[in-house]
Amino acid sequence: MILINYIVAICLIALGLYVMCAKRELIKIVIGMGIMDYGINMLIVSIGFHENGTAPIYTLSDIINGNLSFFVDPIPQALTLTSIVIGACVDAMALSLVIMLKRRYKTTDADEIRRLNG
């Protein structure tokens, strides 16, 4: 089951990279950045997942009795949460830049903006 997560994550990263490289509309490029970000987040969470793992919460009685079970690594989950927040901020900033470019150059085509800029 975990193999499906890796395949989907790699497909999302590849799709996002393709959209960013192949498309010329700035909005589509920002969407490609978001898709690539989702794929990377899914890959990080999948790396930290362990089959039949429990939450990494131990009580004193668990430690004394030796009832320590295999748990899911919390570090990738924390990194992914941080990545989601940063990705949302980057997407918002990129979209605001696209709006400013649209107002100035009256287009969102990257090639035309380059041509108009000089």
C-alpha positions in Angstrom: 0.0 0.0 0.0 2.9 2.4 0.7 4.2 1.9 -2.8 1.1 3.6 -4.2 1.9 6.7 -2.1 5.4 6.9 -3.6 4.1 6.4 -7.1 1.5 9.1 -6.7 4.0 11.5 -5.1 6.5 11.0 -7.9 3.7 11.5 -10.5 2.6 14.7 -8.8 6.2 16.1 -8.7 6.7 15.2 -12.4 3.4 16.7 -13.4 4.1 19.9 -11.5 7.6 20.1 -13.0 6.1 19.5 -16.5 3.5 22.3 -16.1 6.1 24.7 -14.8 8.5 24.1 -17.7 6.0 23.6 -20.6 3.4 26.2 -20.0 3.8 29.9 -20.6 0.8 31.3 -18.7 1.9 32.6 -15.3 -1.2 31.3 -13.5 -0.5 27.8 -14.9 3.1 28.0 -13.7 1.9 28.9 -10.2 -0.6 26.0 -10.3 2.3 23.7 -11.3 4.3 25.0 -8.3 1.4 24.1 -6.1 1.0 20.6 -7.6 4.8 20.0 -7.1 4.5 21.1 -3.5 1.7 18.7 -2.8 3.7 15.9 -4.3 6.7 16.7 -2.1 4.6 16.9 1.0 3.1 13.5 0.2 6.5 12.0 -0.3 7.8 13.3 3.0 4.7 12.0 4.9 5.1 8.6 3.1 8.7 8.3 4.1 7.8 8.8 7.8 4.9 6.3 7.7 5.4 2.8 9.3 2.9 0.0 8.9 1.1 -0.8 12.2 2.8 2.1 13.8 1.2 3.9 16.8 1.3 7.5 17.9 4.6 8.5 19.5 3.0 9.1 22.9 4.3 7.2 25.9 3.3 7.3 29.5 5.4 6.6 32.5 3.7 3.2 33.0 4.4 2.2 29.4 8.1 2.9 30.0 8.2 1.1 33.3 6.3 -2.0 32.0 8.4 -2.1 28.8 5.3 -1.7 26.7 7.0 0.3 24.0 5.6 -0.3 20.6 6.8 0.7 17.1 5.6 4.2 16.3 5.2 6.5 13.4 8.1 9.1 13.1 6.7 12.5 14.0 9.5 14.6 12.4 8.3 14.2 8.8 4.8 15.2 9.9 6.1 18.3 11.5 8.2 19.2 8.5 5.2 18.6 6.2 3.0 20.9 8.3 5.6 23.6 8.1 6.0 23.0 4.3 2.2 23.4 3.8 2.2 26.8 5.5 5.3 27.9 3.6 3.8 26.6 0.3 0.5 28.5 0.9 2.5 31.7 1.5 4.6 31.2 -1.6 1.5 30.5 -3.7 -0.2 33.7 -2.4 2.9 35.8 -3.1 3.3 34.3 -6.6 -0.3 35.0 -7.4 0.0 38.6 -6.1 3.0 39.0 -8.4 1.0 37.7 -11.3 -1.8 40.2 -10.6 0.8 43.0 -10.6 2.3 41.8 -13.9 -1.2 41.6 -15.4 -1.9 45.2 -14.4 1.3 46.5 -15.8 1.7 44.5 -19.0 -2.0 43.6 -19.6 -1.1 39.9 -20.2 -0.1 36.8 -18.2 2.0 35.2 -21.0 5.6 34.9 -19.8 7.1 35.1 -23.3 5.1 38.3 -24.1 6.1 39.9 -20.8 9.8 39.1 -21.6 9.4 40.6 -25.1 7.6 43.8 -23.8 10.2 44.2 -21.0 13.0 44.5 -23.5 
